[in-house]
Amino acid sequence: MENSTNSDETYDRGCRPSPSSIDQNDQTSTSETPVYSTMSADSFAYHRTNSETSAFSDPIDDNSSCSEPSPSNWPVSRSGQPALGRPEMRQQKTVVDKNLDDQESMDLELELMKERFAKLLLGEDMSGSGKGVCTAVTISNAITNLYATVFGQNLRLAPLKPEKKALWKREMDCLLSVCDYIVEFVSESQNLRDGREVEVMASRPRADIYINLPALQKLDTMLMDILESFQDTEFWYAEQGSMSSNSTRSGSFRRVIVQRKEEKWWLPVPCVPPGGLSEKSRKHLRHKRDCANQIHKAAMAINSTILAEMEIPDSYMANLPKSGKACLGDFIYRYMYTTEKFSPDHLLDCLSIASEHEALELADHVEASMYTWRRKACMSHSKSSWDMVKDLMSETDRSDKNHLLAARAESLLFYLKQRYPELAQTSLDTCKIQCNQDVGQAVLESYSRVLEGLAFNTVAWVEDVLFVDRSVRNQDQ
């Protein structure tokens, strides 16, 4: 299984895919999905076509051979009316052919659904050798791959194509339907006919699903509405380095040096009219940016909560470093241990992190050191009862070095993730997703992760347009 940190060339920014290989081909057909995508929810309804219950098919009358011919020598139908002529027969044949095509299309979709459903059950292993992953990881991969198929090539502020929007809704409904069967029993009161009140056990969705899944679906709808709001816009896009027909509407944007990072060369360049955008358009962009930013924060909070609730794999704990000091380095360790008033912000400023890669590497080291010190703190409490009584009478536990360092490492990690919200998954998060066997947590984690990525990208696209608008207006002054 591949590493979860994928190239920005597919996801722009913010999307943190699960550790799996992702098919990023841009498929426009609603029936063609990536290898790991599951079946369409609509394909379960195997409807009868008009050809099976055709209005032109009447019961055979055994006495029809004895019918008298009409005076005009036309063939008479069993209903007593003249049969259809050639034009009507051609029209009837066209309807029948269309029904047959619909039937073949439905049969093909049914076969594709069976294949995808079988792959989901076999854990992405069609060989039958038993080398597939567990169901939780399979569903997590399916949601990530579906996101790559639908949004992987969407690099601008524009509504989704209707077929891709239908694909996203259809297959997400199918993948989320597994949560309907992850329930817990609760006690509730019920009134009988004679007026007595009794307590009965009823089932409802598990607490984490009951709270988070409706919230994620609401965030999904809001993001789709934001993209749909950019239909008739004053700005447009031109491919980087090209002079397409759309880009020749105004050459003013060519005088604007768009401050892009070198690794973002493939992104389309937003273009605005010579005088910049209207005040109404700028207000609309700022409003949608603020909405997308709030959606990003909400999705990130849900994702962090779900990851925190996942169990830490034994493989991660077994590979922890023996010394937190050696993992972090002398400078960070000395500041964390000797400073009376620990300031994570000041420490991050002193480190002068230059890239996201350095920030992610630091997050991995801080997280590993935190769990190393926590483990040592737990081991230090493995004492006899008399030693525990003596420790309770003293103040040693309150000033335990391992407790102090673990708490400060946790604070440093929190501030690091706040300062770099686009930070990819840490090694612990990746290990949790790979080893997770809880299907409900897998659905919530992957769903919140892809929505977090889409919201972050939306904010970035709006910022690009506003930056070009400011540059054009400043040039005209």
C-alpha positions as CSV (number, residue, x, y, z in Angstrom):
1,M,0.0,0.0,0.0
2,E,1.4,3.3,-1.0
3,N,2.0,6.3,1.2
4,S,-0.8,8.6,1.8
5,T,1.0,11.8,0.8
6,N,0.1,12.3,-2.8
7,S,1.4,14.8,-5.3
8,D,-0.2,18.2,-5.5
9,E,-0.6,17.6,-9.2
10,T,-3.8,15.7,-8.6
11,Y,-5.4,17.3,-5.6
12,D,-4.1,20.9,-5.8
13,R,-4.0,21.6,-2.0
14,G,-5.6,20.3,1.1
15,C,-6.8,16.9,0.0
16,R,-5.1,14.3,2.1
17,P,-5.9,10.9,0.5
18,S,-5.8,7.7,2.2
19,P,-2.9,5.4,1.7
20,S,-3.9,3.7,-1.5
21,S,-3.2,3.8,-5.1
22,I,-5.6,6.3,-6.8
23,D,-7.0,6.1,-10.3
24,Q,-7.1,9.7,-11.4
25,N,-8.4,9.3,-14.9
26,D,-11.0,11.8,-15.8
27,Q,-14.0,9.7,-16.6
28,T,-17.0,11.6,-17.9
29,S,-19.4,8.6,-18.1
30,T,-21.5,8.0,-15.1
31,S,-21.2,4.3,-15.5
32,E,-17.4,4.2,-15.7
33,T,-15.8,4.6,-12.3
34,P,-12.3,4.0,-11.0
35,V,-11.2,0.5,-10.1
36,Y,-12.0,0.8,-6.4
37,S,-15.2,2.7,-6.7
38,T,-18.3,0.8,-5.6
39,M,-21.5,0.3,-7.5
40,S,-24.1,2.8,-8.2
41,A,-27.0,3.0,-5.8
42,D,-29.5,3.5,-8.6
43,S,-28.4,0.2,-10.2
44,F,-30.0,-1.7,-7.4
45,A,-33.5,-0.8,-8.7
46,Y,-33.8,-3.2,-11.6
47,H,-36.8,-1.6,-13.4
48,R,-38.8,-3.2,-16.1
49,T,-38.6,-1.5,-19.4
50,N,-41.4,-0.6,-21.8
51,S,-40.4,-3.5,-24.1
52,E,-41.3,-5.9,-21.3
53,T,-44.7,-4.4,-20.8
54,S,-45.3,-2.9,-24.2
55,A,-48.6,-1.4,-24.9
56,F,-48.5,-2.8,-28.4
57,S,-48.5,-6.4,-27.1
58,D,-52.0,-7.7,-26.7
59,P,-53.1,-11.1,-25.6
60,I,-53.5,-13.6,-28.4
61,D,-57.1,-14.2,-29.4
62,D,-57.7,-17.9,-30.3
63,N,-60.6,-16.9,-32.5
64,S,-58.7,-14.3,-34.4
65,S,-58.3,-16.7,-37.4
66,C,-62.1,-16.6,-37.8
67,S,-62.3,-12.9,-38.1
68,E,-63.9,-11.5,-41.2
69,P,-61.7,-9.4,-43.4
70,S,-62.5,-5.7,-43.6
71,P,-64.2,-4.3,-46.7
72,S,-61.1,-2.4,-47.6
73,N,-59.1,-5.6,-47.5
74,W,-56.8,-4.1,-44.7
75,P,-55.6,-6.4,-42.1
76,V,-57.7,-6.0,-39.0
77,S,-56.2,-5.8,-35.5
78,R,-57.6,-7.9,-32.7
79,S,-59.3,-4.8,-31.3
80,G,-61.3,-4.4,-34.5
81,Q,-59.4,-1.4,-35.7
82,P,-57.3,-1.3,-38.9
83,A,-53.6,-2.2,-38.4
84,L,-50.9,0.4,-38.4
85,G,-49.5,1.6,-41.7
86,R,-45.7,1.7,-42.6
87,P,-45.0,5.1,-41.1
88,E,-46.6,4.1,-37.8
89,M,-44.8,0.7,-37.9
90,R,-41.4,2.5,-38.3
91,Q,-42.2,4.7,-35.4
92,Q,-43.2,1.7,-33.4
93,K,-40.0,-0.1,-34.3
94,T,-38.0,3.0,-33.2
95,V,-39.6,2.9,-29.8
96,V,-38.9,-0.8,-29.5
97,D,-35.2,-0.4,-30.5
98,K,-34.9,2.4,-27.9
99,N,-36.3,0.2,-25.2
100,L,-33.9,-2.6,-26.2
101,D,-31.0,-0.1,-26.0
102,D,-32.1,1.0,-22.5
103,Q,-32.3,-2.7,-21.5
104,E,-28.8,-3.4,-22.7
105,S,-27.5,-0.3,-20.9
106,M,-29.2,-1.4,-17.7
107,D,-27.8,-4.9,-18.1
108,L,-24.3,-3.4,-18.5
109,E,-24.7,-1.2,-15.5
110,L,-25.9,-4.2,-13.5
111,E,-22.8,-6.2,-14.5
112,L,-20.5,-3.3,-13.5
113,M,-22.3,-3.0,-10.2
114,K,-21.8,-6.7,-9.5
115,E,-18.1,-6.5,-10.3
116,R,-17.5,-3.4,-8.1
117,F,-19.6,-5.0,-5.3
118,A,-17.6,-8.2,-5.5
119,K,-14.3,-6.2,-5.4
120,L,-15.6,-4.4,-2.3
121,L,-16.4,-7.6,-0.5
122,L,-13.1,-9.2,-1.5
123,G,-11.1,-6.3,-0.1
124,E,-9.8,-5.1,-3.5
125,D,-8.4,-8.6,-4.2
126,M,-10.1,-10.3,-7.1
127,S,-7.6,-13.2,-7.2
128,G,-9.3,-15.0,-4.3
129,S,-5.9,-15.5,-2.6
130,G,-7.0,-13.7,0.5
131,K,-4.5,-10.9,0.2
132,G,-7.1,-8.1,0.2
133,V,-7.4,-5.4,2.9
134,C,-10.2,-5.3,5.4
135,T,-13.6,-3.8,4.6
136,A,-12.9,-0.5,6.5
137,V,-9.8,0.2,4.4
138,T,-11.6,-0.8,1.2
139,I,-14.4,1.7,1.8
140,S,-11.9,4.4,2.8
141,N,-10.1,3.8,-0.5
142,A,-13.3,3.8,-2.5
143,I,-14.4,7.2,-1.1
144,T,-10.9,8.6,-1.8
145,N,-10.8,7.2,-5.4
146,L,-14.3,8.5,-6.1
147,Y,-13.2,12.0,-5.0
148,A,-10.2,11.8,-7.3
149,T,-12.4,10.8,-10.2
150,V,-15.0,13.5,-9.7
151,F,-12.9,16.4,-8.4
152,G,-9.4,15.4,-9.5
153,Q,-9.5,17.5,-12.7
154,N,-11.7,20.3,-11.3
155,L,-9.1,23.0,-10.8
156,R,-11.2,26.1,-11.1
157,L,-14.3,27.9,-9.7
158,A,-17.0,26.4,-11.9
159,P,-20.0,24.1,-11.4
160,L,-19.4,20.4,-11.7
161,K,-20.5,18.7,-14.9
162,P,-24.0,17.1,-14.5
163,E,-22.7,13.6,-15.1
164,K,-20.0,13.9,-12.5
165,K,-22.3,15.5,-10.0
166,A,-24.7,12.6,-10.5
167,L,-21.9,10.1,-10.1
168,W,-20.7,11.7,-6.8
169,K,-24.2,11.6,-5.3
170,R,-25.1,8.2,-6.6
171,E,-22.0,6.4,-5.4
172,M,-21.6,8.3,-2.1
173,D,-25.2,7.4,-1.2
174,C,-24.2,3.8,-1.8
175,L,-21.0,4.0,0.2
176,L,-22.7,5.8,3.1
177,S,-25.6,3.3,3.2
178,V,-23.4,0.9,5.2
179,C,-23.8,3.3,8.2
180,D,-27.5,2.5,8.3
181,Y,-26.5,-0.9,9.8
182,I,-24.0,0.4,12.4
183,V,-26.4,0.9,15.3
184,E,-26.5,0.8,19.1
185,F,-29.3,-0.1,21.5
186,V,-30.7,2.6,23.7
187,S,-33.5,2.5,26.3
188,E,-36.6,4.5,25.7
189,S,-40.0,4.7,27.3
190,Q,-43.2,3.6,25.5
191,N,-46.8,4.0,26.5
192,L,-49.1,1.0,26.2
193,R,-52.8,1.1,25.3
194,D,-53.8,0.6,28.9
195,G,-51.8,3.7,29.9
196,R,-48.8,2.0,31.4
197,E,-45.3,3.2,30.6
198,V,-42.6,0.6,29.9
199,E,-39.0,0.8,28.9
200,V,-38.0,-0.9,25.7
201,M,-34.7,-1.3,23.8
202,A,-34.6,0.5,20.5
203,S,-31.8,0.8,17.9
204,R,-30.4,4.0,16.5
205,P,-27.2,4.9,14.6
206,R,-24.1,4.7,16.7
207,A,-23.3,8.0,18.5
208,D,-20.4,9.1,16.4
209,I,-22.3,8.4,13.1
210,Y,-25.5,9.9,14.5
211,I,-23.7,13.2,15.2
212,N,-21.1,13.5,12.4
213,L,-22.7,11.9,9.3
214,P,-25.6,14.4,9.0
215,A,-23.2,17.3,9.5
216,L,-20.8,16.0,6.8
217,Q,-23.7,15.6,4.4
218,K,-24.8,19.2,5.1
219,L,-21.2,20.4,4.5
220,D,-21.2,18.4,1.2
221,T,-24.4,20.1,0.0
222,M,-23.0,23.5,1.0
223,L,-19.8,23.0,-1.0
224,M,-21.8,21.9,-4.1
225,D,-23.9,25.0,-3.7
226,I,-20.8,27.2,-3.6
227,L,-19.5,25.7,-6.8
228,E,-22.9,26.0,-8.5
229,S,-22.9,29.7,-7.7
230,F,-20.1,30.4,-10.1
231,Q,-22.0,29.9,-13.4
232,D,-22.0,33.2,-15.1
233,T,-18.9,35.0,-13.8
234,E,-17.0,38.0,-14.8
235,F,-13.7,36.2,-14.6
236,W,-12.5,33.3,-16.7
237,Y,-9.5,31.0,-17.0
238,A,-6.7,30.5,-19.4
239,E,-4.2,27.6,-19.4
240,Q,-0.8,28.6,-18.1
241,G,1.5,29.7,-21.0
242,S,-1.3,29.5,-23.7
243,M,-3.2,32.1,-25.6
244,S,-6.6,30.5,-26.1
245,S,-9.6,32.1,-27.6
246,N,-11.0,32.9,-24.2
247,S,-7.8,34.5,-23.0
248,T,-7.7,37.0,-25.9
249,R,-10.8,38.7,-24.5
250,S,-8.4,40.9,-22.6
251,G,-4.6,41.0,-22.7
252,S,-4.4,42.9,-19.4
253,F,-3.9,39.8,-17.3
254,R,-0.7,39.0,-19.3
255,R,0.8,42.1,-17.7
256,V,0.0,40.7,-14.2
257,I,2.7,38.5,-12.7
258,V,0.7,35.8,-10.9
259,Q,2.7,34.8,-7.9
260,R,2.5,31.1,-8.2
261,K,4.8,28.5,-6.8
262,E,6.8,26.7,-9.4
263,E,5.1,23.4,-8.5
264,K,1.7,24.9,-9.5
265,W,2.6,25.3,-13.1
266,W,-0.3,23.2,-14.4
267,L,-3.1,25.3,-12.8
268,P,-5.2,27.5,-15.1
269,V,-4.6,31.2,-14.7
270,P,-7.6,33.3,-13.6
271,C,-8.3,36.3,-15.8
272,V,-10.3,39.4,-15.1
273,P,-11.5,42.4,-17.3
274,P,-9.1,45.3,-17.8
275,G,-10.7,47.4,-15.0
276,G,-11.0,44.5,-12.6
277,L,-14.1,42.9,-11.2
278,S,-17.2,44.7,-10.2
279,E,-18.0,45.4,-6.6
280,K,-20.9,42.9,-6.6
281,S,-18.6,40.1,-8.0
282,R,-15.9,40.9,-5.4
283,K,-18.5,40.8,-2.6
284,H,-19.8,37.4,-3.9
285,L,-16.3,36.0,-4.0
286,R,-15.4,37.1,-0.5
287,H,-18.7,35.7,0.9
288,K,-18.1,32.3,-0.8
289,R,-14.5,32.3,0.5
290,D,-15.6,32.9,4.0
291,C,-18.3,30.1,3.7
292,A,-15.8,27.6,2.3
293,N,-13.3,28.5,5.0
294,Q,-15.8,27.7,7.7
295,I,-16.7,24.5,6.0
296,H,-13.0,23.6,5.9
297,K,-12.6,24.2,9.7
298,A,-15.7,22.1,10.4
299,A,-14.5,19.2,8.3
300,M,-11.0,19.4,9.7
301,A,-12.4,19.3,13.3
302,I,-14.5,16.2,12.5
303,N,-11.6,14.5,10.9
304,S,-9.3,15.3,13.8
305,T,-11.9,14.0,16.3
306,I,-12.4,10.7,14.4
307,L,-8.6,10.2,14.1
308,A,-8.2,10.8,17.8
309,E,-10.8,8.2,18.6
310,M,-9.1,5.5,16.5
311,E,-7.0,3.1,18.4
312,I,-3.2,3.5,18.1
313,P,-1.9,0.4,16.3
314,D,0.6,-1.8,18.1
315,S,3.0,-1.6,15.2
316,Y,3.3,2.2,15.8
317,M,4.0,1.8,19.5
318,A,6.5,-0.9,18.8
319,N,8.5,1.4,16.5
320,L,8.6,4.4,18.8
321,P,12.0,5.9,19.5
322,K,13.6,5.0,22.9
323,S,14.5,8.6,23.6
324,G,12.3,11.6,22.9
325,K,15.3,13.9,23.3
326,A,17.2,12.1,20.5
327,C,14.1,12.3,18.3
328,L,13.5,16.0,18.6
329,G,17.1,17.2,18.9
330,D,18.9,19.2,21.6
331,F,17.6,22.6,20.7
332,I,13.9,21.8,20.8
333,Y,14.3,19.5,23.8
334,R,16.2,22.1,25.8
335,Y,13.6,24.8,25.1
336,M,10.7,22.5,26.0
337,Y,12.3,21.3,29.3
338,T,14.1,24.3,30.7
339,T,11.7,27.1,29.8
340,E,9.3,28.0,32.7
341,K,6.6,29.5,30.5
342,F,6.5,27.4,27.4
343,S,5.4,29.2,24.2
344,P,4.8,27.0,21.1
345,D,4.4,30.0,18.9
346,H,7.7,31.4,19.9
347,L,9.4,28.0,19.4
348,L,7.9,27.7,15.9
349,D,9.1,31.2,15.0
350,C,12.6,30.3,16.1
351,L,12.6,27.1,14.0
352,S,11.9,29.1,10.8
353,I,10.2,26.2,8.9
354,A,10.7,26.8,5.2
355,S,8.4,24.2,3.6
356,E,5.4,21.9,4.2
357,H,7.8,18.9,4.0
358,E,9.8,20.3,7.0
359,A,6.6,21.0,8.9
360,L,5.3,17.5,8.4
361,E,8.7,16.0,9.4
362,L,8.6,18.1,12.6
363,A,5.1,17.0,13.3
364,D,6.1,13.3,13.0
365,H,9.0,13.8,15.4
366,V,6.9,15.7,18.0
367,E,4.1,13.2,17.9
368,A,6.5,10.3,18.3
369,S,8.3,12.0,21.2
370,M,4.9,12.7,22.9
371,Y,3.9,9.1,22.9
372,T,7.4,8.0,24.0
373,W,7.2,10.3,27.0
374,R,3.6,9.1,27.8
375,R,4.7,5.5,27.7
376,K,7.6,6.3,30.1
377,A,5.2,8.1,32.4
378,C,2.9,5.1,32.5
379,M,5.9,2.7,33.1
380,S,7.0,4.9,36.0
381,H,3.7,4.3,37.7
382,S,4.2,0.5,37.8
383,K,5.1,0.5,41.4
384,S,4.1,-1.3,44.5
385,S,1.2,-0.1,46.6
386,W,3.4,1.4,49.2
387,D,5.4,3.4,46.6
388,M,2.1,4.6,45.2
389,V,1.0,5.8,48.6
390,K,4.3,7.7,49.1
391,D,4.0,9.3,45.6
392,L,0.4,10.5,46.4
393,M,1.7,12.1,49.6
394,S,4.4,13.9,47.7
395,E,4.4,16.3,44.8
396,T,6.6,14.2,42.5
397,D,3.9,13.2,40.1
398,R,2.9,16.8,39.5
399,S,6.4,17.7,38.4
400,D,7.2,14.5,36.6
401,K,9.5,15.3,33.7
402,N,7.8,12.8,31.3
403,H,4.3,14.3,32.0
404,L,5.6,17.8,31.5
405,L,7.3,17.0,28.2
406,A,4.4,15.0,26.9
407,A,2.0,17.9,27.6
408,R,4.2,20.4,26.0
409,A,4.8,18.2,22.9
410,E,1.0,17.9,22.5
411,S,0.7,21.7,22.7
412,L,3.4,22.1,20.1
413,L,1.8,19.7,17.8
414,F,-1.6,21.5,18.1
415,Y,-0.1,24.9,17.2
416,L,1.9,23.4,14.4
417,K,-1.3,22.0,12.8
418,Q,-3.0,25.3,13.3
419,R,-0.3,27.2,11.6
420,Y,-0.1,24.8,8.7
421,P,-3.7,23.7,8.0
422,E,-2.8,22.1,4.7
423,L,-0.4,19.7,6.5
424,A,-0.7,16.2,5.2
425,Q,-1.3,13.2,7.4
426,T,1.3,12.4,10.0
427,S,2.8,8.9,10.2
428,L,0.5,8.0,13.1
429,D,-2.6,9.1,11.2
430,T,-1.5,7.1,8.2
431,C,-0.9,4.0,10.4
432,K,-4.3,4.4,12.0
433,I,-6.1,4.5,8.7
434,Q,-4.1,1.5,7.4
435,C,-4.8,-0.6,10.5
436,N,-8.4,0.6,11.2
437,Q,-11.1,-2.1,11.1
438,D,-14.0,0.0,12.2
439,V,-16.2,0.6,9.1
440,G,-18.1,3.5,10.7
441,Q,-14.9,5.3,11.6
442,A,-13.5,4.6,8.1
443,V,-16.5,6.2,6.4
444,L,-16.5,9.3,8.6
445,E,-12.7,9.8,8.4
446,S,-12.5,9.5,4.6
447,Y,-15.7,11.5,4.0
448,S,-14.5,14.4,6.2
449,R,-11.0,14.3,4.7
450,V,-12.2,14.7,1.1
451,L,-14.6,17.5,2.1
452,E,-11.8,19.2,3.9
453,G,-9.6,19.0,0.8
454,L,-12.4,20.3,-1.5
455,A,-13.1,23.2,0.9
456,F,-9.5,24.1,1.1
457,N,-9.1,24.1,-2.6
458,T,-12.2,26.3,-3.0
459,V,-10.7,28.9,-0.7
460,A,-7.4,28.8,-2.6
461,W,-9.2,29.2,-6.0
462,V,-11.1,32.2,-4.7
463,E,-7.9,33.7,-3.3
464,D,-6.3,33.4,-6.7
465,V,-9.1,35.3,-8.5
466,L,-9.0,38.0,-5.8
467,F,-5.3,38.3,-6.1
468,V,-5.4,38.8,-9.9
469,D,-8.2,41.3,-9.5
470,R,-6.2,43.4,-7.0
471,S,-3.1,43.3,-9.3
472,V,-5.1,44.5,-12.3
473,R,-6.7,47.3,-10.4
474,N,-3.4,48.4,-8.9
475,Q,-1.9,48.5,-12.4
476,D,-4.7,50.8,-13.7
477,Q,-4.1,53.3,-10.9
